[in-house]
């Protein structure tokens, strides 16, 4: 112990310097982990919700060009929106 609390100051400085180095190492590890995570997210970007929803719309109305996911919905749409038009042959056996 030195005069005027000098030793306490030196100890505090050493501990602060040591913990800063440890945090620096953690920072580098965290940055590397985040970069890897971002790269994986970028690589798998093609499977978003909008793309999946568009792929599910397989039936297209010949009259108004709107798209429907299944034949039941397509038939309901056609009967309500285009009642005067003849029913397309692909909707003949579908139960609404």
C-alpha positions as CSV (number, residue, x, y, z in Angstrom):
1,X,0.0,0.0,0.0
2,X,1.4,3.3,-1.0
3,X,0.9,6.8,0.3
4,X,-2.4,8.5,-0.7
5,X,-4.2,5.4,-2.0
6,X,-1.9,5.1,-5.0
7,X,-1.9,1.3,-4.9
8,X,-5.7,1.2,-5.0
9,X,-5.6,3.4,-8.1
10,X,-3.0,1.1,-9.8
11,X,-5.1,-2.0,-9.0
12,X,-8.2,-0.4,-10.4
13,X,-6.4,0.6,-13.5
14,X,-5.0,-2.9,-14.0
15,X,-8.4,-4.5,-13.5
16,X,-10.1,-2.1,-15.9
17,X,-7.4,-2.7,-18.6
18,X,-7.7,-6.5,-18.1
19,X,-11.5,-6.5,-18.4
20,X,-11.3,-4.3,-21.5
21,X,-9.2,-6.9,-23.2
22,X,-11.6,-9.6,-22.3
23,X,-14.5,-7.6,-23.6
24,X,-12.6,-6.9,-26.8
25,X,-12.2,-10.6,-27.4
26,X,-16.0,-11.1,-26.7
27,X,-16.7,-8.3,-29.1
28,X,-14.7,-10.0,-31.9
29,X,-16.4,-13.3,-31.2
30,X,-19.8,-11.6,-31.2
31,X,-19.1,-9.9,-34.5
32,X,-17.9,-13.1,-36.2
33,X,-21.0,-15.0,-34.9
34,X,-23.3,-12.2,-36.2
35,X,-21.6,-12.1,-39.6
36,X,-22.1,-15.9,-39.9
37,X,-25.8,-15.6,-38.8
38,X,-26.4,-12.8,-41.4
39,X,-24.8,-14.8,-44.1
40,X,-27.0,-17.8,-43.4
41,X,-30.1,-15.5,-43.3
42,X,-29.1,-14.0,-46.7
43,X,-28.5,-17.4,-48.2
44,X,-31.9,-18.7,-47.1
45,X,-33.7,-15.5,-48.2
46,X,-35.6,-17.1,-51.0
47,X,-38.2,-18.7,-48.7
48,X,-40.2,-15.7,-47.6
49,X,-43.9,-15.5,-47.0
50,X,-44.8,-13.6,-50.1
51,X,-43.1,-16.0,-52.4
52,X,-44.8,-19.0,-50.7
53,X,-48.2,-17.3,-51.0
54,X,-47.7,-16.6,-54.7
55,X,-46.7,-20.2,-55.3
56,X,-49.9,-21.4,-53.6
57,X,-52.1,-19.4,-56.1
58,X,-52.5,-22.0,-58.8
59,X,-56.0,-21.3,-60.3
60,X,-56.5,-18.2,-62.4
61,X,-59.9,-16.9,-63.4
62,X,-60.2,-16.5,-67.2
63,X,-62.6,-13.6,-66.9
64,X,-60.9,-11.3,-64.3
65,X,-57.5,-12.9,-64.0
66,X,-57.6,-13.1,-60.2
67,X,-55.8,-16.0,-58.7
68,X,-57.2,-18.6,-56.2
69,X,-55.4,-21.3,-54.1
70,X,-57.9,-24.2,-54.6
71,X,-60.7,-25.3,-56.9
72,X,-63.4,-24.8,-54.3
73,X,-62.5,-21.2,-53.8
74,X,-62.2,-20.7,-57.5
75,X,-65.8,-22.1,-58.1
76,X,-67.2,-19.9,-55.3
77,X,-65.5,-16.9,-56.9
78,X,-66.8,-17.8,-60.3
79,X,-70.4,-18.3,-59.2
80,X,-70.5,-15.0,-57.2
81,X,-68.5,-12.7,-59.5
82,X,-69.4,-14.1,-62.9
83,X,-72.9,-15.6,-62.7
84,X,-73.8,-15.0,-66.4
85,X,-70.6,-16.6,-67.7
86,X,-70.5,-20.3,-68.4
87,X,-68.7,-22.4,-65.8
88,X,-65.2,-23.5,-67.0
89,X,-64.9,-27.3,-67.6
90,X,-62.2,-27.7,-64.8
91,X,-64.9,-26.6,-62.3
92,X,-67.7,-28.9,-63.4
93,X,-67.2,-31.7,-60.8
94,X,-66.0,-29.5,-57.9
95,X,-68.3,-29.1,-54.9
96,X,-68.4,-25.6,-53.4
